[in-house]
């Protein structure tokens, strides 16, 4: 297990409804998109990070916090970007979303790509997060934490 220590920006979300939480989160994601583009992320990277964030927030609300909007969801992220000589660019987005649930075993999620699971509405969000992240880890430390990373290196 990799321990991700972000020491980045932190936001806590709770409210009277999921729509309220989602609206606050969406505003923060708009700002994060601008930051990412400033650091040289591609539109594809920005899309991937937003999709992962939205999927994990939804899972934290629905499954971790049992659809209770008053229970907090913690989002921590850090954006790194660095230009080096010779047009070498290294950048990364590190994110962590924590709910207050009991966690889950990702190995017990049915594979949504199998024929017998095509009509089951659950499990696709985790598949998307794993597909659009370079690293994903689900941890249970009394509550649930999903860490995910998207990074790139361009040049040379």
N, C-alpha and C positions, 0 to 999 in steps of 0.2 A: 504494500500500500504506500502511495506517495502522499506525504503531508503537504498540502498547498497552503502556504502562508502568504496571503496577498498583501496585507497592509496597504490596501487600496481604498477606493471610495466605497462607502457603505450606505445603504438605504434600507429602511424598514417599512413594510407595507401592511396596513390593516385599515379597516373601514367598516362602513355599514353594509356594503354589498361588493360582490366580485367586480361589478362594473366600475365602482369607485376605485378599487385597487388596480384594476386593469388600466384605467385612465391615467392614474399617477405613474404607473410603470411604463406605459407607452410614452408619456412625456419625457421620462428619463431616458428611454431608449432612443428617442429622437435626438436628444443631446449627445448620447453616446455615439450614434451614427456620425454626427458632425465631427466629433473628436477622432473617430476612426479614419474618416476620409482625410482629415488634416494630417494624420500620421502616415498616410499612404496606403491604407487598406483598399482593396478593390471593392467594387459594388458586390461582387460574389461573396467576399468575406463578410461584408456588412450584413448582407442577407442571411448568411449562415449564423452569425452571432445573434441577430435579432430572433431568428426562428428558434434557436436553442434557448434563449432567454424566455421567450413567450411560452414554449412548451414546458419548460421546467417550472415556471411560475404557475401555470395552469395545473400541472401535476401536484405541486406543493399545496395549492388551494384545495383541489378536489380530493386528492388521496391522502395527503399528509395532515391537512387541517380539517378534513371531513366537511368541506364546503362552509366552514365557519369564517366569515370575513373579519371577525374581531380578533382572531388569533393571528399573530404576526408572522410575516415571511421576511427573511433577511436576504438581501442581495448585496454581494460584495464583488467588486470588479477592479481590474487594473488594466490599463492600456499602455503598452510599451511600443515605442517607435524609435529607431535609430538609423540615421544615415551615416554610412562609412564612406571612405574614399573609393573611387572606382565604381560608383553607382551601385554599391552593395547596400541593400536595405534589409534590415531585420525588424520585424514587428510582431506583436502578439497581443491577444486578448485573453485574459484569465478571468474566469467568472466562477462564482459560487452562490448557490441558492440553498437556503436552509429553511425547512418548515419545522413544525412542532409535533410531528407525528412519530410513529414508532418505527418508521423505515420499512423497507421491503427487500426481498431477495430478487435482484434483477434476473437471476437465472430461472426464476419461476414464471417469468412473463412468457406467455405463448408467443411463438414466432408468427407475426402477422402476415408473413409472406407464404406460409403453408396454406394449401387449399382449404383444409378444415377450419382455418382461422380467419379466412377472408371476410366473413360476415360479423366477426367479433370486433366491437368498436374500440377496444383497449389495446395498448401495446405499441401503437404506431408512433406516438410521441417520443418514446425512448429510442426507437429505431432511428427516427429522424435526428435526434440529438447525437447518437453514436455515429451516424453517417456524416453529419456536418461538423463534427469536432475532431481535432487531432488527438485529443485525450479526453476521456470521460472516466470519472470514478464516482461511485455511489457509496456513501458511508453512512453508517448508523451509529451515532454517538448519543443515544438517548433521544435524539431527533434525527431528521434525515438531512443529509448534505449531498448536493450534487456539484462536483467540481468539473469544469470543462475548459478546454484551451483550444484556441485557434491561432496558429502562427504561420508565418511565411518568411522565406528568405529569397530575395531577388538579386540578380546580378551574378557576376563571376560564374 
